Structure formats: structure tokens, C-alpha cells
Amino acid sequence: MATISKISELTPHRNDWTIRVMVLKKWSEMVDGGGDILRFLLVDDYGGKIPAIVGPGTNLYAHFDDVMHENKWKIITGFNVEFSPPGFRFAVNEQTIILTGETDLHNGYGVFRDHYMTSRDTMMS
């Protein structure tokens, strides 16, 4: 099995990454001229977050909509990493994962804890 990389390690200079992430959010956006964009916000075991996108005109919207669900872990390979335009950043990370026809998904597991945990929750653990 390939080495699992942290989100913080991703750069556009490679395309052989393997990550294990949980889908925090999933939503759809309509674009001018027709078509929909499917967006995700992903988080890894270390709390690193990165947006991911399935662009219009790729015929992959339905596939990724069917296999990626909020609060589910995935091991993802075969994706591209690009720099995000400043107005399109949904996380501190300045990059976006582009899901393509080469992207491979497997069910995974992780240990990420809810980042909205309060101090009371911590004291009761």
C-alpha cells in the first residue's frame, strides 16, 4: 500500500498522492452557462482541511455524488492538486483537489475528532 500523505504535504508538483480523509461537507453549485460543480471539504487525521471539486463538463458528477458522503472516510488516489483562486478558498489551505476520471476511491477509517468539541466535552471524556 502507498504511503498516506497529510493534506499539509500536498503540492501541485506531483500527481501520485494517496490521502485518507473524511468528507466534512458536500454541496453543489450551479455555474453560469449551465452545469453543476460538486464541491467537498475534506479533513485528514491531523485536522488538515482542503477543498475538492468535480468540475462541470466532466461527466463525473453523478459518480462522485454517489460514492462520497458527509462523515465518511475515503482513501483517495489519482487526483490533481491546483492552487485555488483567492476568492474560492473554503479552507486555510491555498490548494484544491481536482477529482478526475483517474481518481480512485476506497472506503477508509480515521481518527479525526470533531473540531467543534468544547472544553466541557473534553472534561467529560
C-alpha beads as a LAMMPS data file, in Angstrom:
LAMMPS data file: protein, C-alpha beads

125 atoms
124 bonds

1 atom types
1 bond types

-500.0 500.0 xlo xhi
-500.0 500.0 ylo yhi
-500.0 500.0 zlo zhi

Masses

1 110.0

Atoms # bond

1 1 1 0.000 0.000 0.000
2 1 1 1.201 3.515 -0.796
3 1 1 2.244 5.920 1.921
4 1 1 -0.635 8.046 3.195
5 1 1 0.213 11.752 2.926
6 1 1 -1.059 14.564 5.126
7 1 1 -3.144 17.267 3.484
8 1 1 -0.491 19.772 4.582
9 1 1 2.070 17.937 2.420
10 1 1 0.123 18.169 -0.860
11 1 1 1.558 20.282 -3.684
12 1 1 0.680 20.695 -7.374
13 1 1 4.122 19.384 -8.312
14 1 1 3.131 15.709 -8.025
15 1 1 0.178 13.584 -9.052
16 1 1 0.891 10.345 -7.188
17 1 1 -0.558 11.305 -3.811
18 1 1 -2.548 8.995 -1.542
19 1 1 -4.619 10.588 1.208
20 1 1 -7.035 9.327 3.857
21 1 1 -9.762 11.899 4.501
22 1 1 -13.224 12.357 5.901
23 1 1 -15.812 14.285 3.893
24 1 1 -16.830 17.138 6.215
25 1 1 -19.170 18.877 3.770
26 1 1 -20.592 18.212 0.312
27 1 1 -22.525 20.687 -1.815
28 1 1 -23.421 21.563 -5.379
29 1 1 -23.151 24.880 -7.206
30 1 1 -24.675 25.970 -10.483
31 1 1 -22.319 27.702 -12.909
32 1 1 -23.063 30.359 -15.487
33 1 1 -23.652 28.788 -18.868
34 1 1 -25.139 25.615 -17.378
35 1 1 -23.845 22.651 -15.483
36 1 1 -23.139 21.961 -11.853
37 1 1 -19.966 21.813 -9.809
38 1 1 -19.769 19.283 -6.977
39 1 1 -17.651 20.526 -4.064
40 1 1 -16.328 18.854 -0.937
41 1 1 -14.456 19.962 2.156
42 1 1 -12.101 17.174 3.259
43 1 1 -10.207 16.718 6.539
44 1 1 -7.409 14.288 7.411
45 1 1 -6.397 12.595 10.683
46 1 1 -4.290 15.634 11.598
47 1 1 -7.058 18.215 11.174
48 1 1 -5.750 19.493 7.834
49 1 1 -8.546 20.659 5.552
50 1 1 -8.681 21.068 1.787
51 1 1 -11.474 21.673 -0.717
52 1 1 -12.091 19.215 -3.537
53 1 1 -14.053 19.737 -6.728
54 1 1 -15.659 17.855 -9.601
55 1 1 -15.977 20.391 -12.388
56 1 1 -18.724 20.813 -14.954
57 1 1 -18.407 19.038 -18.263
58 1 1 -16.526 16.061 -16.828
59 1 1 -19.488 13.630 -16.711
60 1 1 -18.222 12.576 -13.267
61 1 1 -20.694 14.495 -11.112
62 1 1 -23.094 11.556 -10.586
63 1 1 -20.277 9.100 -9.841
64 1 1 -18.680 11.203 -7.089
65 1 1 -22.086 12.250 -5.752
66 1 1 -22.937 8.547 -5.316
67 1 1 -19.685 7.438 -3.658
68 1 1 -18.651 10.385 -1.440
69 1 1 -20.857 11.196 1.552
70 1 1 -20.510 13.510 4.535
71 1 1 -18.859 11.998 7.631
72 1 1 -17.470 9.044 5.644
73 1 1 -13.765 8.254 5.340
74 1 1 -12.103 7.633 1.979
75 1 1 -8.645 6.721 0.761
76 1 1 -8.146 8.730 -2.425
77 1 1 -5.513 8.419 -5.158
78 1 1 -5.231 9.624 -8.765
79 1 1 -6.283 13.240 -8.218
80 1 1 -4.723 16.556 -9.195
81 1 1 -3.787 19.418 -6.886
82 1 1 -4.107 23.011 -8.092
83 1 1 -3.734 26.406 -6.456
84 1 1 -7.119 27.897 -5.513
85 1 1 -8.037 31.384 -6.686
86 1 1 -8.199 33.723 -3.635
87 1 1 -11.986 34.136 -3.848
88 1 1 -12.589 30.378 -3.899
89 1 1 -10.830 29.218 -0.737
90 1 1 -13.004 27.162 1.587
91 1 1 -10.169 26.303 3.965
92 1 1 -6.895 27.845 5.094
93 1 1 -5.205 25.609 2.532
94 1 1 -4.398 27.511 -0.671
95 1 1 -4.895 24.453 -2.858
96 1 1 -7.807 22.447 -4.203
97 1 1 -8.041 18.764 -5.061
98 1 1 -9.420 18.132 -8.546
99 1 1 -11.233 14.792 -8.762
100 1 1 -10.852 13.264 -12.237
101 1 1 -11.633 10.124 -14.180
102 1 1 -8.313 8.741 -12.874
103 1 1 -9.326 9.248 -9.236
104 1 1 -9.656 6.025 -7.253
105 1 1 -11.675 5.857 -4.021
106 1 1 -11.695 3.220 -1.302
107 1 1 -13.514 3.151 2.000
108 1 1 -11.228 4.138 4.825
109 1 1 -11.186 4.941 8.503
110 1 1 -9.593 7.667 10.540
111 1 1 -9.164 9.155 13.969
112 1 1 -10.086 12.805 13.390
113 1 1 -12.015 14.229 16.322
114 1 1 -14.747 16.792 15.894
115 1 1 -13.058 20.180 15.697
116 1 1 -16.113 21.801 17.309
117 1 1 -15.544 19.984 20.623
118 1 1 -15.984 22.257 23.643
119 1 1 -13.902 22.317 26.811
120 1 1 -16.860 20.764 28.670
121 1 1 -16.839 17.831 26.216
122 1 1 -13.116 17.382 26.883
123 1 1 -13.583 17.401 30.654
124 1 1 -16.317 14.768 30.469
125 1 1 -14.220 12.344 28.395

Bonds

1 1 1 2
2 1 2 3
3 1 3 4
4 1 4 5
5 1 5 6
6 1 6 7
7 1 7 8
8 1 8 9
9 1 9 10
10 1 10 11
11 1 11 12
12 1 12 13
13 1 13 14
14 1 14 15
15 1 15 16
16 1 16 17
17 1 17 18
18 1 18 19
19 1 19 20
20 1 20 21
21 1 21 22
22 1 22 23
23 1 23 24
24 1 24 25
25 1 25 26
26 1 26 27
27 1 27 28
28 1 28 29
29 1 29 30
30 1 30 31
31 1 31 32
32 1 32 33
33 1 33 34
34 1 34 35
35 1 35 36
36 1 36 37
37 1 37 38
38 1 38 39
39 1 39 40
40 1 40 41
41 1 41 42
42 1 42 43
43 1 43 44
44 1 44 45
45 1 45 46
46 1 46 47
47 1 47 48
48 1 48 49
49 1 49 50
50 1 50 51
51 1 51 52
52 1 52 53
53 1 53 54
54 1 54 55
55 1 55 56
56 1 56 57
57 1 57 58
58 1 58 59
59 1 59 60
60 1 60 61
61 1 61 62
62 1 62 63
63 1 63 64
64 1 64 65
65 1 65 66
66 1 66 67
67 1 67 68
68 1 68 69
69 1 69 70
70 1 70 71
71 1 71 72
72 1 72 73
73 1 73 74
74 1 74 75
75 1 75 76
76 1 76 77
77 1 77 78
78 1 78 79
79 1 79 80
80 1 80 81
81 1 81 82
82 1 82 83
83 1 83 84
84 1 84 85
85 1 85 86
86 1 86 87
87 1 87 88
88 1 88 89
89 1 89 90
90 1 90 91
91 1 91 92
92 1 92 93
93 1 93 94
94 1 94 95
95 1 95 96
96 1 96 97
97 1 97 98
98 1 98 99
99 1 99 100
100 1 100 101
101 1 101 102
102 1 102 103
103 1 103 104
104 1 104 105
105 1 105 106
106 1 106 107
107 1 107 108
108 1 108 109
109 1 109 110
110 1 110 111
111 1 111 112
112 1 112 113
113 1 113 114
114 1 114 115
115 1 115 116
116 1 116 117
117 1 117 118
118 1 118 119
119 1 119 120
120 1 120 121
121 1 121 122
122 1 122 123
123 1 123 124
124 1 124 125
